[in-house]
Each structure stands twice: as C-alpha cells, then as structure tokens.
C-alpha cells in the first residue's frame, strides 16, 4: 500500500472518531447513565468512553486479529478478547464512579454502568474484528487477482508462442505454391507476408486497436486469395463502427486461417466456398465464417493447434464476455463468434 493511500485511510479514521464524538456527545444532547448534556457531565464522560472504544477497536485490528486469530489460535483469541473487554469495562466503570462523585450523581447504580459499558465495549470490539476481517479479505482478493493475472499472462505468452510458428508454417506453405507459377506474384506475396510477421513480432502487444487487427486479417485473406485464385469462391466483408476499440491480438486469424486450410477441393470450383463476415457495432464484435468442407480430404490434414489455442485465449481474456459456436456438418464448417469488447 503506498504512502498516500495510508494517509487517506488514517485521516478518514481520525475524522470518523471526531464526528462520532461531536454527534453523540454534543449534537445529540443525550443523557446517559446519569450523565446529562445540560450539566456537561455526559460530554466529559464520553471523552474517556470513546477512548476505551477506540482502544478496543484497534486492539482487534493491530494485535488480536493479526497476531492471534490469523495464526489459527482461536480459543486464545476469544479468551483474550473477553478478558480485555471485562478489564476495560471495569476501568471505565471506575472512571464513571469518580465522575459521579464529581457531579454529585447519586441516583445511578454502579452495576448498571458496568453492564452498559460492557455492551458497548463488546460491540466496538466486534466492529474492529469485522473491519480487519473485511480488510484482509479484500487484500487477499487483490493478491489472488494479481496472481491470477500473472498466470494468465504466462499462459498467454505460451499460447502465442505456439500460435506464431503455426501461422508461419501455413504462410510459407502458401508462398511455396506460388513459386514457379508466378515468381513476381510470389515476391509480392512474400513481401506482404513479411509485413504480417512484423505485426506479430512488434505490434501485437496486450491489446491493440481493432483497426490494426482487422487490417492484419484482411492482408492474410488477400494472400490466400492470391494463392487459391480461381480454385475457390471467396466472399468477405469487414465493417467497423469504432476502429479505435481495443482487442487482444491474433484472436480472429486462426478462424480465418482454418477456413482456408480446411476448405474443400472439389474439381468444380464453384462448390469450394469461403465466406467471412466481420462486423463491429456498439462494442460488440461478431465474426461469421462458413467454408465448404470435404470430410474425406480433411481426415488427412494435420494441424488444429491455432484453433485450440485461440479458444483457450478467449476463455482467459474474455470470460463471460464471448460466445463461440462451431458447427461441423457433412459439407460445411461454420464458426459464429461474438465478443463484447
């Protein structure tokens, strides 16, 4: 906890106890245990009464809870708590007795003073216990959250390390098919592909603009469109309402890559179809991909690492904020993804 936050907390406690005294001893005009507002005896009595309440409250916070209760010495904790309450109540009752004599208050029984003092001391002691209990619970929650985030970051680094070589393999394979067919186009495609790799290495941080991520997807589609040529019927549409929205990098590309990789390869190219529709509206990003699928051909196709990893990343990065539905039918593979950014 930094110094400024500690100062704010300490100042808040001081203000609380000062207001406590002002409201109860002065502003409320209360009479209590024979002490009256009019005579000034109640304001006098509440000075040491509040001191004892404060003592019990912070004894729980700084000693009984952290030194005893937190170390699972609960029997000792309860015994000491009761013992301290009794001792403090006896001391305050004696102070009341002295003040009774000073203000000539003779109509109050000292036993009644002890009982009421004990009740309030128990309440303030319990208040201190629950205050520190809640504080420690909140602190533990923050620590656990930081540990969880660190675990996520470590796993995401591992998943990304797996994803990049997978994408590299598929991209180089695409360029390989162009060499010999059209060397000029192969060079242009290689240049485009180097831009994609540069994006992965230098621009894909924790979160990036949606515009950059979709530009990356579009470049990949263009490379595959060049490689596949007339062998497929490709239809794609990308629309953004707010291009500055942030998204975790490399979340969408595995689904697009998967569509091209597993698309059917019928002799009749009109049956080999890929449709990619990406839309962002009101912070809701939707990705809909459908590609024709040949079960017999795809039984021999290896891979699938990228798609498995991206599903893990979605779970880590957007828990309860995404919906993913994948349907693999006899002749078509359909992906529907929505993310609340």
C-alpha positions in Angstrom: 0.0 0.0 0.0 1.5 3.4 -1.0 2.0 6.2 1.4 -0.7 8.5 0.0 -3.3 5.8 0.5 -2.2 5.2 4.1 -2.5 8.9 4.8 -6.0 8.9 3.4 -7.1 5.9 5.5 -5.6 7.4 8.7 -7.2 10.8 8.0 -10.6 9.0 7.4 -10.4 7.2 10.7 -9.5 10.4 12.6 -12.4 12.2 11.0 -14.7 9.3 11.9 -13.9 9.3 15.6 -14.1 13.1 15.8 -17.5 13.1 14.1 -18.5 10.2 16.5 -17.7 12.4 19.5 -19.4 15.5 18.0 -22.6 13.8 17.0 -23.1 11.7 20.2 -21.6 14.0 22.9 -22.6 17.4 21.6 -25.0 17.5 18.8 -27.5 14.8 20.0 -27.9 16.3 23.5 -28.1 12.9 25.0 -28.4 11.9 28.7 -26.8 8.5 29.6 -26.1 6.5 32.7 -26.9 9.5 34.9 -24.7 11.9 32.9 -26.5 14.8 31.3 -25.9 17.1 28.4 -27.0 20.1 30.4 -24.5 19.6 33.2 -21.7 18.8 30.8 -21.1 15.5 32.6 -22.0 13.4 29.5 -19.5 15.2 27.2 -16.9 14.7 30.0 -17.7 11.0 30.4 -17.8 10.4 26.6 -14.2 11.6 26.2 -12.8 8.6 28.1 -15.7 6.4 27.0 -14.8 7.0 23.3 -11.1 6.5 24.2 -11.8 3.0 25.5 -14.0 2.2 22.5 -11.2 3.3 20.2 -8.7 1.2 22.2 -10.8 -2.0 21.8 -11.4 -1.3 18.1 -7.7 -1.0 17.2 -6.6 -3.7 19.6 -8.6 -6.1 17.4 -7.1 -4.6 14.2 -3.4 -4.4 15.2 -3.0 -7.2 17.8 -5.7 -9.7 18.4 -6.6 -10.5 14.8 -3.2 -10.4 13.0 -1.1 -11.9 15.9 -3.6 -14.5 17.3 -6.7 -15.1 15.2 -4.8 -15.1 11.9 -2.5 -17.8 13.3 -5.4 -20.1 14.0 -5.2 -19.6 17.8 -9.0 -19.0 18.0 -9.5 -20.2 21.6 -6.8 -17.9 22.8 -8.3 -15.1 20.7 -11.7 -15.4 22.3 -10.4 -15.7 25.8 -8.2 -12.6 25.4 -11.0 -10.6 23.7 -13.4 -11.3 26.6 -10.7 -10.7 29.2 -9.8 -7.3 27.7 -13.4 -6.3 27.4 -14.0 -7.1 31.1 -10.9 -5.2 32.2 -11.7 -2.1 30.1 -15.3 -2.2 31.3 -14.1 -2.3 34.9 -11.7 0.6 34.3 -14.4 2.7 32.6 -16.9 1.9 35.4 -14.4 3.1 37.9 -14.0 6.4 35.9 -17.8 6.7 35.9 -17.8 6.3 39.7 -15.2 9.1 40.1 -17.3 11.3 37.8 -20.5 10.5 39.7 -18.9 11.9 42.8 -17.6 15.0 41.0 -21.0 15.8 39.6 -22.9 14.6 42.8 -24.8 12.0 40.9 -26.3 9.6 43.5 -29.2 8.0 41.7 -27.3 5.6 39.5 -26.2 2.1 40.4 -22.6 1.3 39.6 -23.6 -2.2 38.4 -25.8 -0.6 35.7 -22.9 1.4 34.5 -20.7 -1.7 34.2 -23.4 -3.6 32.2 -23.9 -0.8 29.7 -20.2 -0.2 29.3 -19.6 -3.9 28.7 -22.3 -4.0 26.0 -20.8 -1.1 24.1 -17.3 -2.5 24.5 -18.3 -5.8 23.1 -19.9 -4.0 20.1 -16.8 -1.9 19.4 -14.6 -5.0 19.8 -16.7 -6.9 17.3 -16.7 -3.9 14.9 -12.9 -3.9 15.0 -12.8 -7.6 14.3 -15.1 -7.4 11.3 -13.4 -4.3 10.0 -10.0 -6.1 9.8 -11.6 -9.3 8.6 -13.2 -7.5 5.7 -9.9 -5.6 5.0 -7.8 -8.8 5.0 -10.4 -10.5 2.7 -10.2 -7.6 0.3 -6.4 -7.6 0.4 -6.3 -11.4 -0.2 -8.7 -11.0 -3.1 -6.4 -8.4 -4.7 -3.3 -10.6 -4.2 -5.2 -13.6 -5.7 -6.3 -11.5 -8.6 -2.7 -10.4 -9.3 -1.5 -14.0 -9.1 -4.3 -15.0 -11.5 -3.4 -12.2 -13.9 0.2 -13.2 -13.8 -0.8 -16.8 -14.5 -2.9 -15.6 -17.4 0.0 -13.6 -18.8 2.3 -16.5 -18.6 -0.2 -18.9 -20.3 -1.0 -16.3 -23.0 2.7 -16.0 -23.8 2.9 -19.7 -24.1 -0.2 -19.9 -26.3 1.1 -17.1 -28.5 4.4 -18.8 -28.9 2.5 -21.9 -30.2 0.3 -19.8 -32.5 3.1 -17.9 -34.3 5.0 -20.9 -35.6 1.8 -22.5 -36.7 0.9 -19.4 -38.7 4.4 -19.1 -40.1 4.2 -22.7 -41.4 0.9 -22.1 -43.2 2.1 -18.8 -44.6 5.3 -20.2 -46.1 3.3 -23.1 -47.5 1.1 -20.6 -49.3 4.1 -18.8 -50.9 5.6 -22.1 -51.8 2.7 -22.9 -54.0 3.2 -19.6 -55.9 6.9 -20.2 -56.7 7.2 -21.5 -60.3 3.6 -20.4 -61.2 4.2 -16.7 -60.9 7.5 -15.6 -59.4 6.6 -11.9 -59.5 3.4 -12.6 -57.5 5.4 -14.9 -55.2 7.7 -12.0 -54.4 4.8 -9.6 -53.8 3.1 -12.1 -51.5 6.3 -12.8 -49.6 6.6 -9.0 -49.0 3.0 -9.0 -47.7 3.8 -12.0 -45.6 6.8 -10.3 -44.0 4.5 -7.4 -43.1 2.3 -9.9 -41.2 5.2 -11.4 -39.4 6.4 -7.9 -38.4 3.0 -7.2 -37.0 3.2 -10.4 -34.9 6.7 -9.6 -33.6 6.5 -5.9 -32.9 2.9 -4.5 -32.9 0.9 -7.2 -31.2 1.0 -6.2 -27.6 -1.5 -7.0 -24.8 -4.3 -5.1 -26.6 -4.3 -3.2 -29.9 -6.7 -1.2 -32.0 -9.4 -3.2 -33.7 -8.5 -1.5 -37.0 -4.9 -2.9 -36.9 -6.1 -6.4 -36.1 -8.6 -6.4 -38.9 -6.1 -5.0 -41.3 -3.9 -7.9 -40.4 -6.8 -10.3 -41.1 -7.5 -8.6 -44.4 -3.9 -8.9 -45.5 -4.0 -12.6 -44.7 -7.2 -13.1 -46.7 -5.5 -11.3 -49.7 -2.5 -13.6 -49.5 -4.8 -16.7 -49.5 -7.0 -15.2 -52.3 -3.8 -14.8 -54.4 -2.7 -18.4 -53.7 -6.1 -20.1 -54.2 -7.1 -18.0 -57.2 -10.0 -19.4 -59.1 -9.9 -22.6 -57.1 -12.3 -21.1 -54.5 -15.3 -18.8 -54.4 -14.4 -16.2 -51.8 -16.7 -13.6 -50.3 -15.7 -11.4 -47.4 -17.0 -8.2 -45.8 -15.4 -6.3 -42.9 -17.2 -3.3 -41.2 -16.2 -1.2 -38.2 -18.2 1.3 -36.3 -15.4 2.2 -33.9 -11.9 1.3 -35.3 -10.2 2.5 -32.1 -11.8 -0.2 -30.0 -9.2 -2.4 -28.3 -8.9 -6.2 -28.8 -6.4 -8.8 -27.9 -4.2 -9.5 -30.9 -4.3 -12.7 -33.1 -7.7 -13.8 -31.8 -9.5 -13.8 -35.2 -6.8 -15.0 -37.6 -6.9 -18.7 -36.5 -10.6 -19.0 -37.5 -9.9 -17.4 -40.9 -6.8 -19.5 -41.4 -8.8 -22.6 -40.5 -11.4 -21.8 -43.2 -8.8 -21.6 -45.9 -6.9 -24.6 -44.7 -9.9 -27.0 -44.5 -11.9 -25.6 -47.4 -13.0 -28.3 -49.8 -11.1 -29.0 -53.1 -13.7 -30.2 -55.5 -13.0 -30.2 -59.2 -16.0 -27.9 -59.6 -14.5 -24.8 -58.0 -18.0 -23.2 -57.6 -18.5 -25.7 -54.7 -15.4 -24.6 -52.9 -16.7 -21.6 -51.0 -15.5 -19.4 -48.2 -17.5 -16.6 -46.6 -16.0 -14.3 -44.0 -18.2 -11.6 -42.4 -16.7 -9.4 -39.6 -18.8 -6.6 -38.0 -18.3 -4.3 -35.0 -21.3 -2.4 -33.7 -21.7 -0.8 -30.3 -18.6 -2.5 -29.0 -19.9 -5.9 -30.0 -17.7 -7.7 -32.5 -19.1 -10.6 -34.5 -17.2 -13.0 -36.7 -19.1 -15.4 -39.0 -17.2 -17.8 -41.2 -18.5 -20.6 -43.4 -16.5 -22.8 -45.6 -17.3 -25.8 -47.7 -15.9 -28.9 -46.2 -14.9 -32.3 -47.6 -14.7 -34.9 -44.7 -12.6 -37.4 -46.7 -10.0 -34.9 -47.7 -9.7 -33.3 -44.2 -9.1 -36.6 -42.5 -5.6 -36.4 -43.9 -5.0 -32.8 -42.9 -2.8 -32.2 -39.8 -2.9 -29.2 -37.6 -5.5 -27.5 -35.5 -3.1 -26.1 -32.9 -4.0 -22.4 -33.7 -7.8 -23.0 -33.3 -7.4 -24.8 -30.0 -5.1 -22.1 -28.6 -7.4 -19.3 -29.6 -10.3 -20.9 -27.8 -8.1 -21.0 -24.6 -7.2 -17.4 -25.1 -10.8 -16.3 -25.4 -11.6 -18.1 -22.1 -8.6 -16.4 -20.5 -9.1 -12.9 -21.9 -12.9 -12.6 -22.2 -14.5 -14.8 -19.6 -18.3 -14.4 -19.7 -17.9 -11.8 -22.5 -17.8 -14.0 -25.6 -19.9 -16.7 -27.3 -18.4 -19.2 -29.7 -20.4 -21.7 -31.7 -18.7 -24.1 -34.1 -20.8 -26.4 -36.3 -19.1 -29.0 -38.5 -21.6 -30.5 -40.9 -21.0 -33.0 -43.7 -20.3 -30.4 -46.3 -19.8 -27.2 -44.4 -17.8 -25.8 -41.4 -19.4 -22.8 -39.7 -18.0 -20.5 -37.0 -20.0 -17.9 -35.1 -18.1 -15.8 -32.6 -19.2 -12.7 -30.7 -17.1 -10.7 -28.3 -18.1 -7.8 -26.0 -15.0 -5.5 -26.3 
